[in-house]
Amino acid sequence: MPVVSFTQLPDDARVWIFGTVSPVDDIDAGRMLAEVDAFLLQWKAHGHPLTAARDWRDERFLVIGVDQQSEGASGCSIDGLFRILQGLERAIGSSLVSGGRVFYRDGLQLVHSITRQEFETMAKRLEVGPDTLVFDTTLTTAAAYRTAFEGPVSAGWHATLLPAE
């Protein structure tokens, strides 16, 4: 199956969200997305082509989706995705597959990536709070990505990083 537009994926499509530690410039993003697109065009599970899509936003977030109604991704096919992304990390000079990061938008609308501990420290200093916009990279469906990827700290798991009142 060809790579489709991300908007064509059904709401129950499986997604993986990867955030980079630092912003990726247009040149590196173009190279990265070309390699991702080439991978998605030949991506298969148990010999069957996958209907896949990708999205790129805010110079930081790569979202890969698979329409599981046509053919679901298998463990081996997911491993293949992670291998290609690990190779791309060297090319773009930023981690894509490391977890444990918190992504938030500051008052100037810039997106930052920090550790959970750093976010908790900022919360104690009241530098971030319930209304701070954060990105939830743990979402696993296209519907959740479309509706809840960016939202206030108070609306998701990030609220657990705020000090108890």
VMD Tcl script that draws the C-alpha trace (Angstrom):
set ca {
  {0.00 0.00 0.00}
  {1.20 3.52 -0.61}
  {1.86 6.07 2.05}
  {-1.39 7.96 2.58}
  {-2.10 11.40 3.96}
  {-2.28 11.36 7.75}
  {-5.81 12.79 7.51}
  {-6.86 9.63 5.63}
  {-6.06 7.34 8.55}
  {-9.13 6.13 10.45}
  {-9.53 7.23 14.05}
  {-8.57 3.78 15.33}
  {-5.25 3.75 13.45}
  {-2.26 2.92 15.67}
  {0.18 5.81 16.12}
  {3.65 6.25 17.53}
  {4.73 9.75 18.50}
  {8.42 10.62 18.59}
  {9.71 13.93 19.90}
  {13.19 15.28 19.30}
  {15.25 16.68 22.16}
  {16.07 19.78 20.10}
  {14.31 21.40 17.12}
  {15.16 20.00 13.69}
  {15.90 22.54 10.95}
  {14.15 22.41 7.59}
  {17.10 20.82 5.76}
  {17.52 17.97 8.25}
  {13.75 17.57 8.53}
  {13.48 17.25 4.75}
  {16.16 14.55 4.66}
  {14.62 12.73 7.61}
  {11.10 12.80 6.17}
  {12.34 11.59 2.78}
  {13.95 8.57 4.47}
  {10.85 7.94 6.60}
  {8.63 8.13 3.51}
  {10.88 5.67 1.66}
  {10.69 3.29 4.62}
  {6.90 3.59 4.88}
  {6.49 2.83 1.17}
  {8.08 -0.60 1.67}
  {6.97 -1.23 5.29}
  {5.44 -4.68 5.69}
  {4.17 -6.98 8.42}
  {4.53 -10.70 7.72}
  {5.04 -9.91 4.03}
  {1.89 -7.78 3.77}
  {2.20 -4.06 2.95}
  {1.07 -1.65 5.65}
  {-1.10 1.37 4.97}
  {0.91 4.02 6.74}
  {1.17 7.77 7.13}
  {3.33 10.26 8.90}
  {2.94 13.74 10.28}
  {5.61 16.27 11.23}
  {4.87 19.27 13.41}
  {6.46 22.01 15.45}
  {9.98 21.12 14.18}
  {10.01 18.34 16.80}
  {7.33 15.70 16.48}
  {7.31 12.81 14.05}
  {4.08 10.83 14.15}
  {3.80 7.49 12.37}
  {0.38 5.91 11.87}
  {-0.77 2.52 10.59}
  {-4.29 1.67 9.45}
  {-4.80 -1.58 11.34}
  {-8.07 -2.29 9.54}
  {-6.12 -3.21 6.42}
  {-3.08 -4.85 8.09}
  {-1.73 -4.38 11.59}
  {1.91 -3.76 12.40}
  {3.73 -6.73 13.91}
  {6.52 -6.79 16.47}
  {9.12 -7.29 13.76}
  {7.73 -4.47 11.62}
  {7.71 -2.13 14.63}
  {11.32 -3.12 15.37}
  {12.15 -2.15 11.78}
  {10.59 1.27 12.31}
  {12.64 1.84 15.45}
  {15.83 0.76 13.69}
  {15.33 3.28 10.89}
  {14.58 6.02 13.41}
  {17.67 5.21 15.45}
  {19.73 5.55 12.27}
  {18.11 8.89 11.55}
  {19.03 10.19 15.00}
  {22.66 10.42 13.95}
  {21.73 12.23 10.74}
  {19.61 14.90 12.45}
  {21.76 15.18 15.58}
  {18.86 14.68 17.97}
  {17.28 11.75 19.75}
  {13.94 10.51 18.41}
  {13.26 7.37 20.38}
  {14.33 8.16 23.93}
  {11.45 8.39 26.36}
  {10.96 10.25 29.59}
  {10.88 13.74 28.09}
  {8.26 16.39 28.73}
  {7.44 18.71 25.85}
  {5.78 22.02 26.63}
  {5.00 25.30 24.89}
  {6.21 28.49 26.54}
  {4.59 31.93 26.52}
  {6.39 32.78 23.27}
  {4.85 29.65 21.67}
  {8.23 27.88 21.48}
  {8.31 24.13 22.17}
  {10.82 22.88 24.73}
  {11.96 19.38 25.71}
  {13.06 18.74 29.28}
  {13.24 15.82 31.69}
  {10.35 15.05 34.01}
  {12.50 16.09 36.96}
  {13.22 19.46 35.32}
  {9.50 19.93 34.67}
  {8.68 19.13 38.31}
  {11.29 21.68 39.44}
  {9.78 24.30 37.14}
  {6.34 23.51 38.55}
  {7.58 23.99 42.13}
  {8.96 27.38 41.07}
  {5.58 28.17 39.45}
  {7.27 28.56 36.05}
  {4.76 26.07 34.62}
  {1.31 25.26 35.91}
  {-2.07 23.71 35.15}
  {-2.61 25.92 32.10}
  {0.80 25.34 30.50}
  {0.41 23.64 27.13}
  {2.08 20.24 26.94}
  {2.32 17.48 24.34}
  {1.29 13.91 25.13}
  {3.63 11.56 23.28}
  {2.04 8.51 24.95}
  {-1.12 8.58 22.81}
  {-1.64 5.49 20.65}
  {-4.54 6.21 18.27}
  {-5.04 8.70 15.48}
  {-8.20 9.99 17.18}
  {-6.35 10.69 20.42}
  {-3.52 12.38 18.51}
  {-5.96 14.58 16.62}
  {-7.88 15.65 19.73}
  {-5.54 15.46 22.72}
  {-1.92 15.73 21.58}
  {-1.53 19.32 22.73}
  {-3.42 20.55 25.76}
  {-3.12 22.03 29.22}
  {-1.17 20.20 31.91}
  {-4.40 19.83 33.91}
  {-6.04 17.75 31.15}
  {-3.65 14.81 31.14}
  {-1.04 12.72 32.89}
  {1.30 15.73 33.13}
  {-0.83 16.96 36.05}
  {0.88 14.31 38.20}
  {4.10 16.33 37.83}
  {2.59 19.37 39.55}
  {3.10 19.83 43.29}
  {0.22 18.69 45.49}
  {-1.90 21.57 46.68}
}
mol new
graphics top color blue
foreach p $ca { graphics top sphere $p radius 0.5 }
foreach p [lrange $ca 0 end-1] q [lrange $ca 1 end] { graphics top cylinder $p $q radius 0.2 }
display resetview
